[in-house]
Amino acid sequence: RKIMIVGGGIGVAPLLALCEESIRQGKEVRVLIGALKKELIIGEESFKILGAKVDVATDDGSYHYKGLVTDLLERIIKEGWLPDQIFACGPKPMLKKISEIALQANINYQVSMEERMACGIGACLGCVCKIKTKDKREYKVKYEYKRVCVDGPVFAGSEVVWDD
């Protein structure tokens, strides 16, 4: 199985353990790291040490690919490297774009949401995100708000409602 791990900004850090475990399980792992500029890139060497193929995109072009990490993801998929699954963590606009790319390419994907978590125990509801659910009796899509700190932070990307 092939997996793609996409991290943007500080969203790169939590993906290192996922990469390590995936490689331990014998999966082919490709990591895409996005940052505004070269000085803000984190984790590149750590992912390489684990044995992942790493590509980096910087918005300003100061290191490797110039442009958004989502543009790089689209390019890699168009070139024929199709992962079985995409895992992503980063800013919400990046995750939304990955959702569009994955849906179009028919690739399973999961996102780790970066919401501010005031209490961390689900009491304040400061970190909720809108999630699609199915009403089994009415056979239609409904919505509910899930707490990122308790119910997440990882959700199936196809369940997240990106437009508020």
PyMOL CGO cylinders between C-alpha atoms (Angstrom):
from pymol import cmd
from pymol.cgo import CYLINDER

trace = [
    CYLINDER, 0.00, 0.00, 0.00, 1.12, 3.52, -0.80, 0.3, 1, 1, 1, 1, 1, 1,
    CYLINDER, 1.12, 3.52, -0.80, 0.30, 6.46, 1.43, 0.3, 1, 1, 1, 1, 1, 1,
    CYLINDER, 0.30, 6.46, 1.43, 0.81, 10.18, 1.03, 0.3, 1, 1, 1, 1, 1, 1,
    CYLINDER, 0.81, 10.18, 1.03, 1.39, 12.32, 4.10, 0.3, 1, 1, 1, 1, 1, 1,
    CYLINDER, 1.39, 12.32, 4.10, 0.86, 16.06, 3.59, 0.3, 1, 1, 1, 1, 1, 1,
    CYLINDER, 0.86, 16.06, 3.59, 1.82, 18.59, 6.24, 0.3, 1, 1, 1, 1, 1, 1,
    CYLINDER, 1.82, 18.59, 6.24, 1.57, 22.35, 6.14, 0.3, 1, 1, 1, 1, 1, 1,
    CYLINDER, 1.57, 22.35, 6.14, 3.41, 24.63, 8.56, 0.3, 1, 1, 1, 1, 1, 1,
    CYLINDER, 3.41, 24.63, 8.56, 3.21, 23.38, 12.13, 0.3, 1, 1, 1, 1, 1, 1,
    CYLINDER, 3.21, 23.38, 12.13, 0.89, 20.62, 10.88, 0.3, 1, 1, 1, 1, 1, 1,
    CYLINDER, 0.89, 20.62, 10.88, 4.00, 18.71, 9.80, 0.3, 1, 1, 1, 1, 1, 1,
    CYLINDER, 4.00, 18.71, 9.80, 5.07, 17.78, 13.34, 0.3, 1, 1, 1, 1, 1, 1,
    CYLINDER, 5.07, 17.78, 13.34, 2.19, 15.48, 14.34, 0.3, 1, 1, 1, 1, 1, 1,
    CYLINDER, 2.19, 15.48, 14.34, 2.61, 13.42, 11.16, 0.3, 1, 1, 1, 1, 1, 1,
    CYLINDER, 2.61, 13.42, 11.16, 6.07, 12.07, 12.02, 0.3, 1, 1, 1, 1, 1, 1,
    CYLINDER, 6.07, 12.07, 12.02, 4.74, 9.25, 14.23, 0.3, 1, 1, 1, 1, 1, 1,
    CYLINDER, 4.74, 9.25, 14.23, 2.27, 8.26, 11.50, 0.3, 1, 1, 1, 1, 1, 1,
    CYLINDER, 2.27, 8.26, 11.50, 5.13, 8.07, 9.01, 0.3, 1, 1, 1, 1, 1, 1,
    CYLINDER, 5.13, 8.07, 9.01, 7.24, 5.96, 11.35, 0.3, 1, 1, 1, 1, 1, 1,
    CYLINDER, 7.24, 5.96, 11.35, 4.43, 3.47, 12.01, 0.3, 1, 1, 1, 1, 1, 1,
    CYLINDER, 4.43, 3.47, 12.01, 3.46, 3.26, 8.33, 0.3, 1, 1, 1, 1, 1, 1,
    CYLINDER, 3.46, 3.26, 8.33, 7.03, 2.46, 7.30, 0.3, 1, 1, 1, 1, 1, 1,
    CYLINDER, 7.03, 2.46, 7.30, 7.26, -0.10, 10.11, 0.3, 1, 1, 1, 1, 1, 1,
    CYLINDER, 7.26, -0.10, 10.11, 4.18, -1.77, 8.59, 0.3, 1, 1, 1, 1, 1, 1,
    CYLINDER, 4.18, -1.77, 8.59, 5.94, -1.95, 5.22, 0.3, 1, 1, 1, 1, 1, 1,
    CYLINDER, 5.94, -1.95, 5.22, 3.99, 0.78, 3.46, 0.3, 1, 1, 1, 1, 1, 1,
    CYLINDER, 3.99, 0.78, 3.46, 5.51, 2.97, 0.77, 0.3, 1, 1, 1, 1, 1, 1,
    CYLINDER, 5.51, 2.97, 0.77, 5.38, 6.49, 2.20, 0.3, 1, 1, 1, 1, 1, 1,
    CYLINDER, 5.38, 6.49, 2.20, 5.73, 9.79, 0.39, 0.3, 1, 1, 1, 1, 1, 1,
    CYLINDER, 5.73, 9.79, 0.39, 5.70, 12.99, 2.42, 0.3, 1, 1, 1, 1, 1, 1,
    CYLINDER, 5.70, 12.99, 2.42, 4.88, 16.47, 1.16, 0.3, 1, 1, 1, 1, 1, 1,
    CYLINDER, 4.88, 16.47, 1.16, 5.90, 19.39, 3.35, 0.3, 1, 1, 1, 1, 1, 1,
    CYLINDER, 5.90, 19.39, 3.35, 4.58, 22.89, 2.76, 0.3, 1, 1, 1, 1, 1, 1,
    CYLINDER, 4.58, 22.89, 2.76, 5.95, 26.11, 4.24, 0.3, 1, 1, 1, 1, 1, 1,
    CYLINDER, 5.95, 26.11, 4.24, 5.89, 29.81, 3.47, 0.3, 1, 1, 1, 1, 1, 1,
    CYLINDER, 5.89, 29.81, 3.47, 9.67, 29.94, 3.03, 0.3, 1, 1, 1, 1, 1, 1,
    CYLINDER, 9.67, 29.94, 3.03, 12.81, 27.82, 3.47, 0.3, 1, 1, 1, 1, 1, 1,
    CYLINDER, 12.81, 27.82, 3.47, 13.47, 29.00, 7.03, 0.3, 1, 1, 1, 1, 1, 1,
    CYLINDER, 13.47, 29.00, 7.03, 10.09, 27.67, 8.20, 0.3, 1, 1, 1, 1, 1, 1,
    CYLINDER, 10.09, 27.67, 8.20, 10.46, 24.09, 6.93, 0.3, 1, 1, 1, 1, 1, 1,
    CYLINDER, 10.46, 24.09, 6.93, 10.32, 21.52, 9.71, 0.3, 1, 1, 1, 1, 1, 1,
    CYLINDER, 10.32, 21.52, 9.71, 10.79, 17.77, 9.77, 0.3, 1, 1, 1, 1, 1, 1,
    CYLINDER, 10.79, 17.77, 9.77, 12.34, 17.16, 6.35, 0.3, 1, 1, 1, 1, 1, 1,
    CYLINDER, 12.34, 17.16, 6.35, 15.41, 15.31, 7.62, 0.3, 1, 1, 1, 1, 1, 1,
    CYLINDER, 15.41, 15.31, 7.62, 13.43, 13.37, 10.22, 0.3, 1, 1, 1, 1, 1, 1,
    CYLINDER, 13.43, 13.37, 10.22, 11.10, 11.95, 7.56, 0.3, 1, 1, 1, 1, 1, 1,
    CYLINDER, 11.10, 11.95, 7.56, 14.06, 11.08, 5.33, 0.3, 1, 1, 1, 1, 1, 1,
    CYLINDER, 14.06, 11.08, 5.33, 15.82, 9.26, 8.18, 0.3, 1, 1, 1, 1, 1, 1,
    CYLINDER, 15.82, 9.26, 8.18, 12.70, 7.11, 8.58, 0.3, 1, 1, 1, 1, 1, 1,
    CYLINDER, 12.70, 7.11, 8.58, 12.93, 6.14, 4.90, 0.3, 1, 1, 1, 1, 1, 1,
    CYLINDER, 12.93, 6.14, 4.90, 10.16, 8.24, 3.38, 0.3, 1, 1, 1, 1, 1, 1,
    CYLINDER, 10.16, 8.24, 3.38, 10.49, 10.01, 0.04, 0.3, 1, 1, 1, 1, 1, 1,
    CYLINDER, 10.49, 10.01, 0.04, 10.13, 13.71, 0.85, 0.3, 1, 1, 1, 1, 1, 1,
    CYLINDER, 10.13, 13.71, 0.85, 9.09, 16.60, -1.39, 0.3, 1, 1, 1, 1, 1, 1,
    CYLINDER, 9.09, 16.60, -1.39, 8.98, 20.19, -0.19, 0.3, 1, 1, 1, 1, 1, 1,
    CYLINDER, 8.98, 20.19, -0.19, 6.99, 23.15, -1.47, 0.3, 1, 1, 1, 1, 1, 1,
    CYLINDER, 6.99, 23.15, -1.47, 7.58, 26.74, -0.41, 0.3, 1, 1, 1, 1, 1, 1,
    CYLINDER, 7.58, 26.74, -0.41, 5.17, 29.50, -1.26, 0.3, 1, 1, 1, 1, 1, 1,
    CYLINDER, 5.17, 29.50, -1.26, 8.01, 31.86, -2.20, 0.3, 1, 1, 1, 1, 1, 1,
    CYLINDER, 8.01, 31.86, -2.20, 10.10, 29.28, -4.09, 0.3, 1, 1, 1, 1, 1, 1,
    CYLINDER, 10.10, 29.28, -4.09, 13.09, 29.60, -1.77, 0.3, 1, 1, 1, 1, 1, 1,
    CYLINDER, 13.09, 29.60, -1.77, 13.42, 25.80, -1.52, 0.3, 1, 1, 1, 1, 1, 1,
    CYLINDER, 13.42, 25.80, -1.52, 12.48, 23.05, -3.96, 0.3, 1, 1, 1, 1, 1, 1,
    CYLINDER, 12.48, 23.05, -3.96, 9.01, 23.38, -5.52, 0.3, 1, 1, 1, 1, 1, 1,
    CYLINDER, 9.01, 23.38, -5.52, 7.62, 26.91, -5.79, 0.3, 1, 1, 1, 1, 1, 1,
    CYLINDER, 7.62, 26.91, -5.79, 3.97, 27.11, -4.85, 0.3, 1, 1, 1, 1, 1, 1,
    CYLINDER, 3.97, 27.11, -4.85, 1.46, 25.60, -2.50, 0.3, 1, 1, 1, 1, 1, 1,
    CYLINDER, 1.46, 25.60, -2.50, 1.89, 22.06, -1.22, 0.3, 1, 1, 1, 1, 1, 1,
    CYLINDER, 1.89, 22.06, -1.22, -1.56, 21.30, -2.65, 0.3, 1, 1, 1, 1, 1, 1,
    CYLINDER, -1.56, 21.30, -2.65, -0.33, 22.28, -6.13, 0.3, 1, 1, 1, 1, 1, 1,
    CYLINDER, -0.33, 22.28, -6.13, 2.55, 19.86, -5.66, 0.3, 1, 1, 1, 1, 1, 1,
    CYLINDER, 2.55, 19.86, -5.66, 0.12, 17.13, -4.57, 0.3, 1, 1, 1, 1, 1, 1,
    CYLINDER, 0.12, 17.13, -4.57, -1.97, 17.67, -7.71, 0.3, 1, 1, 1, 1, 1, 1,
    CYLINDER, -1.97, 17.67, -7.71, 1.12, 17.51, -9.90, 0.3, 1, 1, 1, 1, 1, 1,
    CYLINDER, 1.12, 17.51, -9.90, 2.36, 14.26, -8.32, 0.3, 1, 1, 1, 1, 1, 1,
    CYLINDER, 2.36, 14.26, -8.32, -1.04, 12.62, -8.76, 0.3, 1, 1, 1, 1, 1, 1,
    CYLINDER, -1.04, 12.62, -8.76, -1.25, 13.79, -12.40, 0.3, 1, 1, 1, 1, 1, 1,
    CYLINDER, -1.25, 13.79, -12.40, 2.21, 12.32, -12.99, 0.3, 1, 1, 1, 1, 1, 1,
    CYLINDER, 2.21, 12.32, -12.99, 0.80, 8.94, -11.93, 0.3, 1, 1, 1, 1, 1, 1,
    CYLINDER, 0.80, 8.94, -11.93, 1.86, 8.47, -8.31, 0.3, 1, 1, 1, 1, 1, 1,
    CYLINDER, 1.86, 8.47, -8.31, -1.51, 7.50, -6.83, 0.3, 1, 1, 1, 1, 1, 1,
    CYLINDER, -1.51, 7.50, -6.83, -1.59, 6.76, -3.12, 0.3, 1, 1, 1, 1, 1, 1,
    CYLINDER, -1.59, 6.76, -3.12, -4.14, 4.43, -1.59, 0.3, 1, 1, 1, 1, 1, 1,
    CYLINDER, -4.14, 4.43, -1.59, -4.70, 6.97, 1.15, 0.3, 1, 1, 1, 1, 1, 1,
    CYLINDER, -4.70, 6.97, 1.15, -3.79, 10.56, 2.02, 0.3, 1, 1, 1, 1, 1, 1,
    CYLINDER, -3.79, 10.56, 2.02, -3.23, 11.79, 5.58, 0.3, 1, 1, 1, 1, 1, 1,
    CYLINDER, -3.23, 11.79, 5.58, -2.98, 15.54, 6.13, 0.3, 1, 1, 1, 1, 1, 1,
    CYLINDER, -2.98, 15.54, 6.13, -2.54, 18.12, 8.86, 0.3, 1, 1, 1, 1, 1, 1,
    CYLINDER, -2.54, 18.12, 8.86, -2.28, 21.85, 8.38, 0.3, 1, 1, 1, 1, 1, 1,
    CYLINDER, -2.28, 21.85, 8.38, -4.29, 25.02, 7.89, 0.3, 1, 1, 1, 1, 1, 1,
    CYLINDER, -4.29, 25.02, 7.89, -7.98, 24.63, 7.05, 0.3, 1, 1, 1, 1, 1, 1,
    CYLINDER, -7.98, 24.63, 7.05, -7.68, 26.07, 3.48, 0.3, 1, 1, 1, 1, 1, 1,
    CYLINDER, -7.68, 26.07, 3.48, -4.98, 23.47, 2.73, 0.3, 1, 1, 1, 1, 1, 1,
    CYLINDER, -4.98, 23.47, 2.73, -7.12, 20.65, 4.12, 0.3, 1, 1, 1, 1, 1, 1,
    CYLINDER, -7.12, 20.65, 4.12, -10.12, 21.84, 2.11, 0.3, 1, 1, 1, 1, 1, 1,
    CYLINDER, -10.12, 21.84, 2.11, -8.09, 21.82, -1.12, 0.3, 1, 1, 1, 1, 1, 1,
    CYLINDER, -8.09, 21.82, -1.12, -6.73, 18.34, -0.34, 0.3, 1, 1, 1, 1, 1, 1,
    CYLINDER, -6.73, 18.34, -0.34, -10.32, 17.23, 0.15, 0.3, 1, 1, 1, 1, 1, 1,
    CYLINDER, -10.32, 17.23, 0.15, -11.19, 18.45, -3.35, 0.3, 1, 1, 1, 1, 1, 1,
    CYLINDER, -11.19, 18.45, -3.35, -8.11, 16.77, -4.88, 0.3, 1, 1, 1, 1, 1, 1,
    CYLINDER, -8.11, 16.77, -4.88, -8.72, 13.46, -3.09, 0.3, 1, 1, 1, 1, 1, 1,
    CYLINDER, -8.72, 13.46, -3.09, -12.40, 13.36, -4.02, 0.3, 1, 1, 1, 1, 1, 1,
    CYLINDER, -12.40, 13.36, -4.02, -11.62, 14.07, -7.67, 0.3, 1, 1, 1, 1, 1, 1,
    CYLINDER, -11.62, 14.07, -7.67, -8.95, 11.34, -7.74, 0.3, 1, 1, 1, 1, 1, 1,
    CYLINDER, -8.95, 11.34, -7.74, -11.13, 8.92, -5.72, 0.3, 1, 1, 1, 1, 1, 1,
    CYLINDER, -11.13, 8.92, -5.72, -8.52, 8.59, -2.95, 0.3, 1, 1, 1, 1, 1, 1,
    CYLINDER, -8.52, 8.59, -2.95, -9.42, 7.90, 0.70, 0.3, 1, 1, 1, 1, 1, 1,
    CYLINDER, -9.42, 7.90, 0.70, -8.16, 10.61, 3.00, 0.3, 1, 1, 1, 1, 1, 1,
    CYLINDER, -8.16, 10.61, 3.00, -8.07, 11.63, 6.64, 0.3, 1, 1, 1, 1, 1, 1,
    CYLINDER, -8.07, 11.63, 6.64, -7.42, 15.05, 8.08, 0.3, 1, 1, 1, 1, 1, 1,
    CYLINDER, -7.42, 15.05, 8.08, -6.12, 16.11, 11.46, 0.3, 1, 1, 1, 1, 1, 1,
    CYLINDER, -6.12, 16.11, 11.46, -7.88, 19.34, 12.31, 0.3, 1, 1, 1, 1, 1, 1,
    CYLINDER, -7.88, 19.34, 12.31, -5.96, 22.28, 13.77, 0.3, 1, 1, 1, 1, 1, 1,
    CYLINDER, -5.96, 22.28, 13.77, -8.54, 23.95, 15.97, 0.3, 1, 1, 1, 1, 1, 1,
    CYLINDER, -8.54, 23.95, 15.97, -7.86, 26.04, 19.04, 0.3, 1, 1, 1, 1, 1, 1,
    CYLINDER, -7.86, 26.04, 19.04, -8.66, 23.93, 22.07, 0.3, 1, 1, 1, 1, 1, 1,
    CYLINDER, -8.66, 23.93, 22.07, -9.36, 26.14, 25.06, 0.3, 1, 1, 1, 1, 1, 1,
    CYLINDER, -9.36, 26.14, 25.06, -10.21, 23.49, 27.65, 0.3, 1, 1, 1, 1, 1, 1,
    CYLINDER, -10.21, 23.49, 27.65, -9.02, 20.28, 25.97, 0.3, 1, 1, 1, 1, 1, 1,
    CYLINDER, -9.02, 20.28, 25.97, -11.76, 18.17, 27.61, 0.3, 1, 1, 1, 1, 1, 1,
    CYLINDER, -11.76, 18.17, 27.61, -14.79, 18.98, 25.46, 0.3, 1, 1, 1, 1, 1, 1,
    CYLINDER, -14.79, 18.98, 25.46, -16.57, 21.23, 27.94, 0.3, 1, 1, 1, 1, 1, 1,
    CYLINDER, -16.57, 21.23, 27.94, -16.22, 24.64, 26.30, 0.3, 1, 1, 1, 1, 1, 1,
    CYLINDER, -16.22, 24.64, 26.30, -17.12, 23.64, 22.70, 0.3, 1, 1, 1, 1, 1, 1,
    CYLINDER, -17.12, 23.64, 22.70, -14.50, 26.07, 21.41, 0.3, 1, 1, 1, 1, 1, 1,
    CYLINDER, -14.50, 26.07, 21.41, -13.02, 23.56, 18.98, 0.3, 1, 1, 1, 1, 1, 1,
    CYLINDER, -13.02, 23.56, 18.98, -16.10, 22.15, 17.25, 0.3, 1, 1, 1, 1, 1, 1,
    CYLINDER, -16.10, 22.15, 17.25, -16.19, 21.37, 13.54, 0.3, 1, 1, 1, 1, 1, 1,
    CYLINDER, -16.19, 21.37, 13.54, -19.20, 20.51, 11.38, 0.3, 1, 1, 1, 1, 1, 1,
    CYLINDER, -19.20, 20.51, 11.38, -19.35, 16.84, 10.37, 0.3, 1, 1, 1, 1, 1, 1,
    CYLINDER, -19.35, 16.84, 10.37, -21.73, 15.05, 7.97, 0.3, 1, 1, 1, 1, 1, 1,
    CYLINDER, -21.73, 15.05, 7.97, -23.70, 12.19, 9.48, 0.3, 1, 1, 1, 1, 1, 1,
    CYLINDER, -23.70, 12.19, 9.48, -26.36, 9.92, 8.01, 0.3, 1, 1, 1, 1, 1, 1,
    CYLINDER, -26.36, 9.92, 8.01, -29.80, 9.64, 9.47, 0.3, 1, 1, 1, 1, 1, 1,
    CYLINDER, -29.80, 9.64, 9.47, -30.43, 5.90, 9.15, 0.3, 1, 1, 1, 1, 1, 1,
    CYLINDER, -30.43, 5.90, 9.15, -34.20, 6.32, 9.38, 0.3, 1, 1, 1, 1, 1, 1,
    CYLINDER, -34.20, 6.32, 9.38, -34.54, 9.06, 6.79, 0.3, 1, 1, 1, 1, 1, 1,
    CYLINDER, -34.54, 9.06, 6.79, -31.63, 8.04, 4.52, 0.3, 1, 1, 1, 1, 1, 1,
    CYLINDER, -31.63, 8.04, 4.52, -30.33, 11.56, 4.16, 0.3, 1, 1, 1, 1, 1, 1,
    CYLINDER, -30.33, 11.56, 4.16, -27.27, 13.48, 5.20, 0.3, 1, 1, 1, 1, 1, 1,
    CYLINDER, -27.27, 13.48, 5.20, -27.49, 15.46, 8.39, 0.3, 1, 1, 1, 1, 1, 1,
    CYLINDER, -27.49, 15.46, 8.39, -24.87, 17.46, 10.26, 0.3, 1, 1, 1, 1, 1, 1,
    CYLINDER, -24.87, 17.46, 10.26, -23.56, 17.56, 13.77, 0.3, 1, 1, 1, 1, 1, 1,
    CYLINDER, -23.56, 17.56, 13.77, -20.79, 19.41, 15.50, 0.3, 1, 1, 1, 1, 1, 1,
    CYLINDER, -20.79, 19.41, 15.50, -17.95, 17.29, 16.84, 0.3, 1, 1, 1, 1, 1, 1,
    CYLINDER, -17.95, 17.29, 16.84, -15.36, 18.42, 19.36, 0.3, 1, 1, 1, 1, 1, 1,
    CYLINDER, -15.36, 18.42, 19.36, -11.88, 18.26, 17.87, 0.3, 1, 1, 1, 1, 1, 1,
    CYLINDER, -11.88, 18.26, 17.87, -10.31, 17.82, 21.32, 0.3, 1, 1, 1, 1, 1, 1,
    CYLINDER, -10.31, 17.82, 21.32, -12.45, 14.79, 22.25, 0.3, 1, 1, 1, 1, 1, 1,
    CYLINDER, -12.45, 14.79, 22.25, -13.90, 13.32, 19.03, 0.3, 1, 1, 1, 1, 1, 1,
    CYLINDER, -13.90, 13.32, 19.03, -10.84, 14.06, 16.89, 0.3, 1, 1, 1, 1, 1, 1,
    CYLINDER, -10.84, 14.06, 16.89, -8.54, 15.58, 15.95, 0.3, 1, 1, 1, 1, 1, 1,
    CYLINDER, -8.54, 15.58, 15.95, -8.53, 13.10, 13.04, 0.3, 1, 1, 1, 1, 1, 1,
    CYLINDER, -8.53, 13.10, 13.04, -11.64, 12.81, 10.86, 0.3, 1, 1, 1, 1, 1, 1,
    CYLINDER, -11.64, 12.81, 10.86, -12.41, 11.19, 7.53, 0.3, 1, 1, 1, 1, 1, 1,
    CYLINDER, -12.41, 11.19, 7.53, -11.95, 14.12, 5.19, 0.3, 1, 1, 1, 1, 1, 1,
    CYLINDER, -11.95, 14.12, 5.19, -15.13, 13.30, 3.27, 0.3, 1, 1, 1, 1, 1, 1,
    CYLINDER, -15.13, 13.30, 3.27, -17.17, 13.84, 6.45, 0.3, 1, 1, 1, 1, 1, 1,
    CYLINDER, -17.17, 13.84, 6.45, -15.90, 17.35, 7.19, 0.3, 1, 1, 1, 1, 1, 1,
    CYLINDER, -15.90, 17.35, 7.19, -18.08, 20.25, 6.07, 0.3, 1, 1, 1, 1, 1, 1,
    CYLINDER, -18.08, 20.25, 6.07, -15.54, 22.75, 4.75, 0.3, 1, 1, 1, 1, 1, 1,
    CYLINDER, -15.54, 22.75, 4.75, -17.82, 25.70, 3.97, 0.3, 1, 1, 1, 1, 1, 1,
    CYLINDER, -17.82, 25.70, 3.97, -19.28, 27.40, 7.01, 0.3, 1, 1, 1, 1, 1, 1,
]
cmd.load_cgo(trace, "trace")
